[in-house]
């Protein structure tokens, strides 16, 4: 099953409704494919949950891009059902990643860290099982609505409404992606440093990435070959900072509970816990340093990049 990342056949000259039907159909198919696999066979391959999570994000991005072409009632229903599935899949995926990363974590590989490794593996497996229950429950709640809306919505697409609607898919690409790139550039120039601000910039970078996947055929190859990888890079850099920040909070809370509930066990777990937390703590300044380097490279890359001119060069 293709992941729906890049969609063939889209051209800047085509009408917005026709492009919307193609994109929505491709995006929704991915979610419908991976949803039952993630529910029924999560232990067969962790990629099922991963692809479901990413698929819901890409489908959500398509709904944002083509919101002015969709009936409000159906748009709202599709968004809500996707949101339920995405959040539950995200919870499950986070624990999958945690479990997959434990054996390769240096502080847990030593003899002193093995006790903590065994403890954290058992704890994470319990949390992953609980996350699976939440995913199944979310799917049960959202499945009927999502299936109905995702199958019917492409046929309900109409001409875009609003003031000065885009005449072509290329016009929509220039406007939508142009605004997102400008917002990302402004946010990067502001040089955020707090975890919350960096996380918000990461969310914005995701929106740029998923929009560019939709609009890639409207722009010269340089957008896909240089802009897209740069956006992926900052998303990964800031993802490491966010994961470390959340992981430190989670492990700190678990450490405090162990000390309170079973204090006799803490001395056996301390070395592994402290080593793991230290390795997470080190990722935060490293990620921030990487972000500073990225900011400079992004400013050079984006300087002089004219989105409208780029679209025109493709349609010429």
N, C-alpha and C positions, 0 to 999 in steps of 0.2 A: 504494500500500500504506500503510494507516494505521501510525503509529509506535507504537501501543499505549499511548500516554501516559495517556490517560484511558479508562476502561472503562465504557461505558454499561450500565444495567440492574442494577447492584449496589445492594442496599438493606440497611440495617442490620438489618432483620427476617429476612433470609434465613439459611439454615443455613450454617455454616462450610464444610462439604463442597461445597455448591452454589456458593458464592462462589469456593472454591479452584479448582473445575473451570473456571469462567468466566475467572478471572484467568490461570491457567496456560496455558490454551488460547490466549488472546490474546497473552500474552508470548512463548510459544514460536513462534507463527506468524511473528512479526516476525523472530526470529533465523533461522528456516528460510528466510524470504524473502530476507534480505540476505546470508546466508552465501555462496551460489553467486555472487551479483553481485560481492561483494567479492573473491572468489577469481578469477573469470573475467574481470571487466571493471573492474578498479580504476582504470584511466586514463579510463574513460568519465565517471565522476562520483565525486569524493572523498566524497560523501555516503553512498555505499554502505558504506564502511568505518566512517564516523562512526555511521551508524544501526546497523550491526552491533555496534559497541562499546557504544553506549547500550542496544541491545536485550539484550545479554548481561547488562548491569548490572541492567536491570529484571527480567529473568527470574530472576537470582540473588536479587533482593529478594523476588520472589514465593515462591521456595523457602524463604527465611528466614521469611517471614510464616506460611507454611502447613506448616512442617516437622513439626509434631505431627500432621498429617493424612496423612503420606506414609510408605510403607514405607522403612525405613532403607537397605536395599540399593539401591533405585532412586533414592532421594534423593541418596545419596553418588555414584552413577554420573553422575547429571545434573549435580551440582555440579562434579565433576571435569572433565567434558567442556566445560561452560560456562567454567570457569576457564582451560582451555587456549586456547579460542577468544578469550576476552576479553583475555588478556594479549598474544596475538599481534596482535589487532586494535588494541589500544592502542598498541603499538609502531609499527605502520604509520600510525595516525592522528596520532601525535605528529610524525612526519616530514612528513606532509601539511600539518599546521598550520604547521610551520617553513617549508616551501617556499612556502606561500601568503602568509606574512607577510614574506618577504625583500624583495620589490620595494617594499613600502610602508614599509620601515624607513629613517628619515631618514639615519642615518650612512652608509648604503650607496647613497643616491641621488645623492651628489655625485660629481664626477669622480674624486676621490681614493678614494672608497669603492667605485667600480665594480669594481675588480680583486678586492676581497674578495667583492663580490656574486657575481661570476662563479665564483670559487673555491668559495664556500659553496653556491651552487646546484648545482654539479657534485658536490660532496661529499655534499650532502643527497639528491640523486637516487640516488647509489650506495647510501646507507644505506636509502633508501626501497625500492629494488629488493631489498636483502637482507632487509628487513622483510617484503616480499611473499612471499619464499621461505619465511620462518618461518611466515607466516600460512597458506600453502598446506600446509606440513608439519603444522601444528597441526590444520588442518581435516581432513587425511587421517587423522590419528591419532584425532580426536574425532568425526568426522562420523557414523560408523555408530552409535556409542553414543548421541550426542546425538539423532540422528533417531529411533532406537528409543525412548529414554526419553521424549523430548518428545511423541511421538505416543501413547505408552501411559500415561504418568504421570497425566493427568487422570482416566482411568478407574480408577486404583488408589487414588484419594483415599478415605479413611475418616474416621469421626468423630474429632475431635481427642482425643489421649490426654494423660495427665499428671494432676497434681493440680488439681482445680477447673477443668476445661476450659471454654472459653467456650460459652455456650448459643447465641449468634447471632453473625453477622458483625459486628454493632455492638459486641457485648461484646469481641470480638477487637480491633476497631479502637480502642476506648477503652484497653484494656490495652497493646497493642503500641505504638501511637503515643504514648500517654501516657508510657511509659517512655523512648521515644526523645527526645521533646521535653524531658523532665526531664534526661536525660543531656546533651543539647546545651546546655541552659541552665546546668547546672553547669559544663560545660567552658568555656563563654563567660565565666562569672563568674570562673573561675580565671585569666583573662587570659593565655593562653599567648603567648610571644614568640619562642621558637626556631622555626626552620623545621620541625623534626620535630614539635613539639607543634602547630603551626598546621596541618600536613598531617594529623595525626590528627583534629583538629577538622573539617577539610574532609571527611574520610572519613565522619565521623559525620553531617555535614550532608547528604551524599549519601544516607545511609540514611534520614534523616528525609524527604528529598524523595521518594525512590522509594516509601516506605511511604505517604506522603500521597497520592501518585498512585493507589495501590490503594484507600485508605480514604476518598477525597474525598467520595463520596456519603453517607457516614455522618455527616458534619458539616455545620453551617450554612455558607453561602457564604463567610463571613469567613475560613474556613480556606484555601480555595482562592484567595481574592482578596487576602489580606494575609499570612498565615503562609507560604504557598508561595512567593510572590515574595521574601520576606525570606530564606528558606532558599536560594533560588537566588542571591540577591545575595551572601551570605557565601561560597557555593561558588565564585562567580566571583572575588571578591576574593582569597580564599586560593589559588585556582587560579593567579592572576597571580603571587602570591608564590612558589608552588611551581615554576611554569614558569620564572620568572626564576632561581631558585636552581639548578635542574637545568641550565638553559641556560648559566649562568655556569660551572658545573663542566665541562660538556661542551666549551664553547668554550675554556676555560682549558687543558684537556687537549689539544685540537686545536692550539692556539697553541704549546704546548710541543713537540709532535711536529714541527710545521713548523720551528720554530727548530732542532731537533736534526737532522732528516732533510734539509730543504732550506733551510738558513739564508739562502742568497742570495736567496730569494723573500720572506722576511719583511718587508723594508723596503717592498715594494710592497703588502703585505697589512695592514701594521700599522695604518694610519689607519682602515680600515674595521672591522677586528677590535676595536680599542680603543673606537671609537665605539659599536659594537653592544653590547659588554660594558658600557659605561657606561650605555647606555639600559636594559639589563636590570637593572643594579645599582640604578638609580633607581626601578624598579618595586617593589622590596622595601619601602623605607620608605613609599612611597605606599600600597601594599597594607595595610601595618600601620596606617597612619593611618586608612584607610577601615574597617578592622576595628574600631578603637576607636570610631568613630562608630556602626558597626553594633551593637556590644555594647550601647550605651546605648539605641538604638532597639528592639533585641530585648527588653531587660529591660522596657521599657514595654509592648511588644506582648504579651509572654507573661504579664505580671503579671495575676493574676486569671482567666486562661484555664483553665477547668475542662473537661477533655476528656470526662469521664464525663457531666457535665451537658450538654455540647454534643451528645453522641450521643443522650441522652434527649430533647432538644428536637426532634430530627429524627424520632424514633420516636413522639413524642407525637401 
